[in-house]
Amino acid sequence: MALAGVVLAGSLLFVPGASAAAERSVIGAVEHTVDTAGAAELATGERLELVDGKNVGVVPREGRSAGRYAITSMDGGLSVRPVDQRRPVAATEVAVGPAARAFSPMTLAAPAATYPVKFTITNANVTTKLVSLWNSKTWAPIEVQNEDFGPNASAKLSPGSYFAVALHSDWARPSYLLARTFTVTNSGLTVTFDERLAKETAIRTDDTTVAREASAVWISVPGGGLAGFAGRGRDKVYATPFSVAGASLRVHEILTKKGSSASAPSPVRYDLTHSFQGGAPSSPVATVRTASLAKTTTPIRAQGVRIPAVLETAPDLGEWTGVYIGGWVKTATTTTEYVTPGISYSRLLSYGSQRLSLPDRALAAGTTSGSSVGVAPFGPGPGPGTGGSTRRATTISLYEPRTASDAAGHSGLDDRAKASFRLTSGGRILASADGLTPYDELSATVPSGTGSYELEHTVTRRAGHSRLSTLVRGEWAFISSGTSSSRTLPLIDTAFTVSGLDARNAAGAAPVTVGVTAATRGSEAAETVTALEYSTDDGATWLSLPLTTTGAGAQGSAPLTVPAAARFVSLRATAVNDEGGSVRRTVIRAFAGASAKGDEQVGTTKISNLVVNGGKPVVLTNETLQTFTATFTATDPAGIAEGDLYLYHGPYGEPDGTLFGSYPATCTAQSATTSVCESTFAYIEPRTNLGRNALAGTWTVAAWAWSKDGTSHTDRTAARTVPVLRHSRLTVNATPEPVKKNATLTVAGALTHADWQSDTGAYAGFGGQSVKLQFRKKDSSTYTTVKTVTSSSTGALKTTVKATADGYWRYYFPGTTTTAPASVTGDYVDVR
């Protein structure tokens, strides 16, 4: 199988063939182990990791709304090259799959005679491209030597018929899939891909209020091979018309309401797929009627604070793709989805660093009701896939990543969580570690016979925008015996449910019902839930609930009237089984109470000296990849474990705009008690992240920090304010030049500012503004204001003055609460 493609904004690329066993990967010149408990970091800061123990994923940085990679995969090798960069970045070579080696594309046995074939893209300015090649009779993939950068590639081919596809995808440009068929006879040749011949691909509906949010376009060939993926966000995608028996041009698009953005997610989402069988027609645009689609509604809950989430999908069309595309969706509300009927889609939902895997779904035409997503409490649930701790012979391997799953049964991971393990037997510590990522695995050597063990696993999730399930702990006792094959540890899993929560996972005045279920992994044991407790002070004190059990004791429930003053409710349950096992499961802040708002202060942790963008306003143009930083000082007698911040616009808990750091903040210790935490806000695209000019103005900074001993923290929802402004521009032109002394001089110009709502990156005229006309004499260094001019409705400036001396004329705009100041280089006028 061969493929070449692009991973789209906010997407995961899945590579087939990876197993749950450790695989070797080569990142640059450094070898890494990528397994179910690990991840390898790419040079750009993204990670290559195994997802669900079977697929390799390239995961974007948190907070990044755009990211794109040229991908080629062949014979277990993967080449990943970022193309969403201002400067070219060389490919990262990775080996995946149980029998993989360092990346080396498939090399076929050399025939008796081969001839040099050059591939080149013409009538295009090419930096990044990938050429894929097949024998069009056998559909065997052929090795191509792609130059790192530029339009050229080459291969040595024996006589025969071939099908080639060139993927061209460069910074801030449309994507292209350029196809060619050709024949090699008894000499070399040059195969050209003329970019001018490509035609726009699209899927359009009769709903004129929506437009493309994201797209993935690829070419499928017989035998399961494919070439792709072209597309980047809202950018156009073009494909060369071609006709090849058995080949198809596939188009997957997400359509959302025009003008939607991360800060104003669309309430409607079209998830559409179309296949042009036999190749790409002269006009590869499909049109569908909304009435013919499958319609469903998906309630997406918030985690206390309402922030947008990203919903991504990938269609199953018979060949492996694994490319997820999507867009922002609202939380604490319901999204209406229109979907191409009869196609199965894999789905993911991301809240910042937390990702939920939703079940694959194929819908029939017509209307159906969807299931809720993001239901608290977050934690592991019983059943396959919730954990991976195993024993083989004398080795126990501890692996428990799924502690951010939701109560609706959607498996989840949180990249920012920290984990700890402690395995004991008879009072002796066999393995212990803390500060681990959710993907880390810990192993212990144990006696070969049957033994009794105790395992404690704790996960902390600290993010100011979530506040739920800040700590999830499992405390198990179990009996284990060694076997020659790997066997799941017989740990009892428990899962909580809470009925009666609102769209923000908060309880109101009415009682809620707390449920708990117990099940033993890999066992037919009978379980009994023995106790259910709650706490309103983050686990400092616990109160029993009147537990009623069903299902032979494996399920239990109890009513709970949440105190009106409770900010959060924590839950704890215990269970046993008839194989000598037991568990106590604790979830701190399992759901919110009615008063879960405002600042928090527990203990002695303090935040001070918070500075955003060096103390200057954050001024955003229409350009992509804009960056600024923010720092603060955190102190606690026990030292600082971690901290972070984010910016929001509007009221806390109900913001209409948010900006998150691209990575978790780095807290550097200055002493035993004091750390300086720094967060980088990178890859900001105002038209994508903000999308509304009304968001210019005063934003608020929320910041938090935790002590090293975990007993103290502060969470300040309004630590300070910062102006986030639209960039402005001025022009000036004084005429005539030269001018006679005391004659009339006309000074014209224009005032414009960044239009965050524009899809073209244009600057809009800024009308009705007071702009100062200033003059600096030839031998002076100081400008003096001559008069004030009001800009027209289009931002135009024009006035007249008397020319009295040689010098420079300019306009100066002092700025407003929403637009940054601007000046312009003076226009020199020679007065004679």
N, C-alpha and C positions, 0 to 999 in steps of 0.2 A: 504494500500500500504506500502511495506517495501523496504528499500534499504540500502545498505552499499557500501561505495565507497571511491574514492580518487579524490580530486580536483587537477588538473594537473597544471604544471607551467604556470603562467600567466592566470589562468582561473577563471571563475566565476561559483559558484555552485548555481543553482536556486532551491528553495524549493517550491513545489506546495501548493496551498491552502491559501497563505497569501493574505490579502485584503488590500485595500487602507486605511482602518481604522487602528487605532493604535493597535499594537499587543504587548504582553508582552514577554520579553525575559529574560533569566537568564544567565548571564555571570559570571561564578564562583559563588560567593555568593552575587553578586550585581544584582539587577533588573534594566533593562533598558527598555525604550520604543522605539520600532522600528516601524516607520510609514513612510508615504510618505515624511515626512519632516525630518526624522532622521536616525541615524545609530548608532549601538552599536559596540564598539571596543572590539576585542578579545585580549587575553593575549599576543599574538604574534605581535600585532600592526596592523594586518589586521582589516577590518571592516565587520560587518554583516549589510547589508542594503537592503531596498526595491528598486527594479529597475522597472521603468515604472509603479509603483503603484500596482504591482501584484506579483512580484517574489522576493524572498529573495536571496541576493547574498553575497558570501564571496569574498571580493575584496582584492587582494594582495597589499602590499606596493608598492609605486611608485619606479621604478627602479629595482625591484626584478625580476630576470629572471627565478627563480625556486621557487616553493612552492607546497607543497603537503599535503593533509589531508585525514585521514581515516574518512569516513562519515557513520553514520547510522541514518536512519530516520524511524519513525514508529508512527502512530497515532498522528500526529501533533508535535512530538518531534524530535529534531535534536541534535546529538552528534558530535562534531567536534574535532578531535585530530590531531595536527600537527605531521607528521612523517618525514618531511624533516629537521630534526634537529640532531645534533650530540648526544644530550641527549634526553631521552624520555620526552615527555610533556603530562600531563594528559589531558583527554578530557574536553572540555567546553560544558556545558549542556545548551541548548536553547529551549524555547518553542515558536512555531510559529503556525499561523492559528487562525481563529476567536474564536474557542472554546478551544484553546490550554491551557495546564497547564504546570507547570514546568516539564521538560523532564521525561517521564516515558513510556517506550515502552508498546505496546499493551499487555494486560494480558487477556487471554481467561478464560472462566469459568472453574474451576477445575473439571476434570472428577472424576469418582468414584475411579480410581486407577491410580497413576502415578509412574514412575520409573526414577531414576537418570541416566542421560546420560552425559558422559564426552566427550568433543571434544578436540583433541590435534593435532598439526601439528608436524610431525616427519621428521627426517633427514633434519633439518633446524635450523638455529640460529635465533630465533624469538624474536623481541621486540614488534613490533606493528602488530596487526591482528584484524580482525572483523569476526565473524561467523554469517551468516544469515541462517534462518531455515524456512521451509514451510512444511505443511502437503501436501504430493504429491497427495492426492485424492481431497481435497477441495481447495488447494493452499491458505489456510489461513496462515498468518504469525504467527510464534511462538516466544515468548520471549526467548532470550538467555542471560545468564549472562557471559559477556566477562570480563575476568580478564584485569585490566588496561594494563599490560605488560606481555609478555611471550606467550607461545604457546597454553594455555588452555582456555576453556570455558565450560559452563555446562547448562543443561536444565532439567526440569522435564516433562516427556512425557508419555502420555497414549498409549496403544497399537495402532499401526498403521504404515503406511509407510511415510517416510520423505525424503526430499531433503535438503541438507545442502551445503553451500558454505563458505569457509574460504578465506578471502582476506588477504594476507600477503604482506606488503610493508614496507621496512625498509631503513634506510639511506644508500645511495650509493650502493644499490643492485637492482636487477630486481624485478618486481612485479609478484605476483602469484594469480590466481583464482583457488582454489582447491575445486573440487566438489565431493560429495559423496551421494549416495542413501543408505538408511538403513531401517530396520524394527525393531520396538519394539514389543516384545511379552508379556512376563510376568516377566521380570527382567530388571535390569539396564545393561548398556553396555558402552564400550568406542569406539567412532568413531574416526578413525585416518585419517588424510590427509597426505599422503606421498608426500612430495615435489618432490621427484625424479621422480614421474610418470608424472609430468607436461611437456607439450610440448610447444615450442615457437609458439606464434601467430604472424601473420604479414599479410600485404597486399603488394604485390610486383608487379612492372610493368616491361615492357620491356625496360624502360629507365634506362640504367645502370649508368647514371650520378647523380641519386638522391638517397637519403637515408632518413630513418625515422627522422623527426624533433620532433614529439609529437604523443602520442597515448592514446586512452581511450578504455578499454576493459571491457565488463560487460556481465552478464548472465541475460537474460530476461525469466521470468516464466509466465505461464498462469495467467490471472487476473490482469495484469499490474504491477506485482511486478518485482523487479530486484535486482541483487547483483553486486556491482562494486564500484568504477571504478578502474581498475588497469592501471598503466602506469605512466611514468615520463619522459618527454623529449625523449631523444634518447635511453633510457635504454630499454632492452628487456622485454617482457611480456610473461608469461607462463600460460597455462591453462591445467587442468586435462581433458583428454578425457572422455566424458560421453554421454549417450543416454537417454533422457527423452522426452516423447511425449509433444509437445507444448512449450518446452523450446528452447532457442536459445543462441548461443554465438555471441555477437556483437563486431565488431572491427571497430574503427574509427581511421584513421591515417592521419597525415600531412607529406608529403614527400617534401624535398627541395634539392637543389643542394648540393652535397657533399662539405664540407669545408665552408659552409655558416655560418654566425654568426650574432650577433646584429650589429657589425660594418661592415659586408659585407653580407647584406641580400640577399637571393636568388631571382633572377628575375623570377623564376618558382616555382609554388606551386601546389602540388597534394593534393586534398581533397577527400579522399577515404573512403568508408564505405562498409562493407560486413557483412552479417548475415549467420552463419552456423545453419541452421534450424534443430531442433531436438536434439541439443547438440553440443559438440565439437568433431570433428573427430580426428583420431590418428595423423594427421598432419594438425593443424588448420592454414594453410597458404593459402591465396587466391592469385591468379595471374591474373592481368588484362592487357589488351593491351591498350596502349595510344590512339590508333586510335579509340577505342570503347568508349572513355570518352567524356564528354562534355567539350569543350574548350571555354574559354572566356578571355577577357582582362579587367583589372580594373585599370584605371588611379587613382593614389593616390597623391593628391597635398600636398605640404609642406606649413608650416606656416611661410614663410619668411626665416627661417633658416632650412636647410635640415637635419633632424634627422630621424632615423628609427622609424617605427610604428609597432604595433603588430596587426595582423589580426587573429581573432579567430572564430571558427564555432562550432555548435552543430547540429547533424542530428536529424530529426524527424522520428522515426521508429515505431511510434504507441504507445509507452509508454513514460512516462515522463523521461527525463534524465537531461537536463539542464547543462551538463558539456561541457564547451567550451575548445577546445584545439587550438593551433595555433603556429605561429612563426613570426619572424621579416620579414618585407617587406620594400622595399625602398619607400621613398617619392620623390616627384617631378619627378616621372617616372611611367611606367606602369608595373604591375605585370601580368604575364600570368598564368591563373589558369586552371587546369585539374580537373574535378569534376565527381564523380560517378553520372551518369544521373538518373533522375527520383526521386531523394531524395531531400526533402526540408531541407535546412540548415538555421538555425538562425545565424546571423553574428554580430560581434563587431569589431571596429577598435579603437585602443588606441594610442594617442600621449602623452606619459608621463602620466600626470594627467587627460588628457581629453579623454573621451570615446564617440564614435559615435555608435549608434544602426542602423545597416543597415537592410533593409527589408529582410524578409525571401525569399529564392530563390531556385527554383528547375529548373534545366536545362535539356534540351533534348540532346541526343548525337548529336555531330556536333559542329560547330563553331558559336558563337554569340558574339556581341559586348557588353561590360559591361559599366556601368555608372560610372562617376567620383565620387570620395569620397574626403572629406576635402576641399570643395569649399568655398572660402570666398565670402561674409562676414559671420563671425560666430555670431550668435545671435538667438533669438527666431523667429519662423515663425508662420504664422496663421494656425489654424486647431487644431484638437484633440491632446492632449498630450503635448502641448507646455506650459501649465501652469495648476495650480490647485487651484487658489484662488476662494473661494466659500463664500456663505452666507447661513446661516440657522437661521431663527427667528431673534434673536438680536445679533448674533455672525457672524462677518466677519473673515474668516481664510485666511491669506495671504501665498501663496506658489507659487514661481516662479523659478523653478530650471533649465529650459532648455535654458539658455542664452549662451550655447556653442554649439548649433546646427549649422550645416553647411547650406549653401545656396542651396545645392542639396536636402534638405528636410530630412536629417538624424538627428534624435534627439540626442542631446548631453548633457553631464554633464562635469564639471571640478571640481575635488575634491579640488583644491587649490584656487579656486575663493573665494572672500569675498563678502557678500551681505548686503544691508541695505534696510529697509522699512520705509516709513513715510505716514501714513493715516490721512487725515484731513477732516473736514466737517465744513463749515462756519467759517473757520479760527481757529478752535479748533483741537488740536492734539489728535487723538483717539488712535494711536499706533505708536511707533517709536523705531527702534533698528538698530544698525550697528554691524559690525564685525561678521556677521552670516555666516554659511556655506551655500552652495546652497541647502542643504536638510532641513534647519531650517524653521519652520513655526511660524508665528506671528499671534495672535488672538486679536480682539478688540470687545468690547461690544458696540452696536449701538442702537439707538431708534428703536422701533418696526415698525414704519411706513416707508413710502417712503422718501428717502433723497438723497441729492446730495453729492458726495464725490470726493476727490482728492487723488490719490495714486502716490507716487514716489518710484520706485524700481531701485536700482543701484547695478551693479555687477562689481567688478574689477578683472581682470585676469592679474597677473604679473608673467611672467616667461621669463627669458632671451632667451630661445630657441624658443619662439613663437612669441612674439611682436605684434600679431594681436589681435583685439578686446580686448584691455586692459581695456576698460570701456564700458559697455552697460547699458543704462538708459532708463526706460520707465516712462513717466509722463502722467497720465490719469485723466480725469474727467468723471464721470459716475453717473447714477441714479440707485439706488437699493431699492428694497422693500423686506421685510421679508416674508419668506414662511416657512411652517412647515417642508419641506424637504430641503436637501442641494441643492443649485443651483449655477451654475457657474456665477461668476461676469461678467457682460457684458463689458469686457475690449476689446478695439480695438487692435488687434495684427497687427504689420507690419513686413514685411520681405523684405530684400534687395537682389538684384542680381546684379552682375557686369559681363558683357560679355567682352571678350578680355583679360582676365588675363592669365599669363603663369602658368607653372607647380608649381611655388612657390607663386602663388597668387599675382603676381606683375604686374603692368601695364607697358607697353613700350611706344614707341613714338606714336603709333597709338591711336586714340581715343577709349575709352571704352564707353559702354552704361550702365547706372545705372538704375535699375528698382526697383520699390517698389510696394508692394501689401498690401491692408488693408482688414481685416475681423474681425467681432465682434464675440466673443466667445458666444456660446449658444444662438444665436439670429439670426433672419431673417432680421436684420437692413440693410439698404443700406448705404454703406460707400463712402466717397469721399476723395481722397488724395489731400491735399491743397497746399503743398509746399515740395520741395526737395532741400537740400543744401549740400555743401561740404566744407571741411576745410583741409588745408595742414599744420597747426600748432597745431595739437591736440586739436582743438576746441576753440582756443583763438579768432579766427575770422572765420566768415562763409560767404560764397558766394552762391547766389541763382543759381539754374540750371533751364534752360527753360523747365518746366515740360509739358509733353503731356500725357493726361489721356485717358484711354480706359475702357471698361467694366463698363459703367455708372459711371466712376470716381473712381472705387475701385482699379484701376491699373494705374501706371504712369511710365514714363521713360524719360531719358534725356541723350544726348551725353555729354561726358566730355573728354577733352584733358588734361591729367595730366601733370602739369609742370615738366620739366626735373629735376629740383632740389628737387622735392618733395620726401621725404623719405616715408611718409605714407599719406593716404587719409582717412579722417573721413567723415561719412555721417550722415545726420539728415533729418527726414521727419515728417510732420504733417498730420493728417487725422481727419475727423469728421464722425459721422453717424447721421441718422435721428431720433435717440432716445435721442439726447442731449449729446452724448458722444464725447470725443475727446482724442487724443493722440499726444505726441511728442516723437519720438523714436530717440535716439542718439547712434551711434556706433563709438567710437574713435578708429582710426586705423583699419578701415574696410578692407582695403587692402593695399598692399605695392606699393611704387613707384619704379622707376628705381634705386634710390640711397639709398635704405633701407639697408645700411651696415655700419659697423664701430661703433665707440663709440657714446654714447649719454650723454649729460650733460644738464639738465634743472634745473635751480635754484642752490642751495647751498649744495646739498647732496654730501658727499665725502666718499670714501672707502680707507682704509689704513691697514697696518699690516696684509696682507693676508699671511697665513701660511698653507701649505698643509703637512699633515703627520708629524707634529712637525718639519718641516724644512728639513726632510730627504727624499731621493728618495722613491717613491712608488715601492716596490719590490713585484712582484706577482709570486707565485708558480703555480703549476697546481691544487692546492687544491680548494675546494669550500668554501663559507662563509668567504672569506677574507674581511678585514675591514680596513678603515683608515678614518680620519676626516680632515676637513679643517675649518679654522676660519678666520674672518676678522673683522675689526672695521669699523662701519658706523657712520657718524655724520651728523646732520642737526639741525639748530636752533629750528625747530619745533619738533624734535625727530624723531626716526626711526620707521616706521610701520612694515616693513618687508624687507628681502633681501635674496639672495641665490646665488649659484654658480654652475658651472659644468665644467668638463674637456673635452677637445676635441683635436683630433690629425688631423693635416692637416690645410688647410685654413679655416678661419671663414666663415660660411654660406655653405661651401661644405666639411665638415669634413669626414674623412674616419673612424673615431672612436670617440665615445662619452662615457662618464661615468657620470651618474647623481646620486645625493644623493638618498638614499632609502626613505627619508622622506623630507618634506619641512624643510629648515634650521630654527633653533631656534634662534631668536634674543633677547638677554637678555639686558635690559636697565642697563647701568652703571651710567647714570645721565640723566637729562632731555633732553640732546642733543645727547648722545652717547650710542650706543649699540654694543655688540659683538655678531656676528652671527656665528653659528656653523652648519656645514652640515656633516652628517655621510654617508659614502659610504660603505654599508654593502652588504653581500651576493654576492660578486663579484666572478664569475666563469670565469677565463680568456678564457677557451676553448669555453664558450658560449657568454660572453660579448664582447670578442675581436676576438678570432678565427684566428688571423694572427700574426705571429712573426714579421712581418714588422711594426707593431704598437708599438713595443718597441722603446723607445727613448724619445724625448722631446715632451711633451704635453703642451697645453695652458689652462689657467684658465679664464673663463668668469664669471664675478661677477656683481651683480646689487643690488641696494637698493632704497627704496622709503621713502619719508618723511611722517610723520603722517598726515599732512594737505593735502597730495595728490598733492601738487603743485610743488614738487621738486623731482627729481630722477637722478640717475646716472646709466649707463649701460656700463661697460668696457668689451669690447670683448677680450682684451688681458691684463688682470690685472697682470699676471705673468706667468712664465713657470715652469714646474716641470718634473723631469725625472720619467718615468714609465718604470721599468726595469724588465727583465726576471731574476728570481732567478737562482743562479748557485750553483753547488756542486763540491767538490773535494774529492778524496780519496788518500791515501798514504800507501805504504807498502815497508819497507826497509828490504832487505835480503842480506846475511844470518844473523840470530840472534841466539846466539851471534856471534861476528866476531872478528878475530884477529886484533891487532893493525897494522895499515898501510896496511891492506888488502883492496881489492876492495869491496865496498858496492853498491848494485844495488837498486835504489829507483824508484819504479813504482807507477803509480796512473792513475787517469782519471779526466778530466774536462768535466762536462755536464751542460746544462742549460735547464730551463723549456721550453717545446715545447707546445706553446699555440694552435698549430694546431692539436695536437694529440688527438684522441678520447679515448686513453687509459690512459692518464695522465702521459705518459713516459717523461723522460728527454733525450735530444738528445746530442750526443757528440759535443763538441765545438772545432773545429779544427783550426789550424793556429794561436793559441794564445800564447803570451809570459807569461809563468808561472814561478814564482820564487821558487827555491828550497832553503829552509831556515833550519838553524841548531841552536839549543839551548843546551848549555852544561848542564849537569845534575844539577849543583848548580846555574844556571843562570835563570833569568826571561825574558831574551831578546833574540829574534830570530835575526840571522844575515843571510843575503842573501849570498849563496855560489855560485850559478850560475843561469842562466835563461834557461829554457827549453821550446821548442815550441811543443805544442800539435799536435798530428797526426790528420789526417782527421776524425778519429773517436773519437777524444778527448783524446786518450791515451797519457800518460806521462811516460818516462823512461830515466834514466841517471845513470851514475856511478860516485862515489866519493871515496876518500881514507878515511878509518875509522881511526881517530886519537884519539878520546876521547868518553867517555860515553855521551849520550845525546839524544835529540829528533830531528827527521827529519820530516819536513812537506813541503807541497806545499802551495803557496799563489798566488791567482789570483787577480790582482788589479782592474779588471773590465774594461768595455768599455762603450761607450755611450748608449748601448742597454742592457747590461748584468751587473748585480750587482757583486761586489767583492765577493770572497769566500776564506775561509781558512779551514784547517782541523786540528783536534787534532793531535799533533805530535806522531810519532811512535818511541818508545824508543828502542835504540840499546845499548846493553852491549858490550863494547870493551874490550877484554882481551889480 
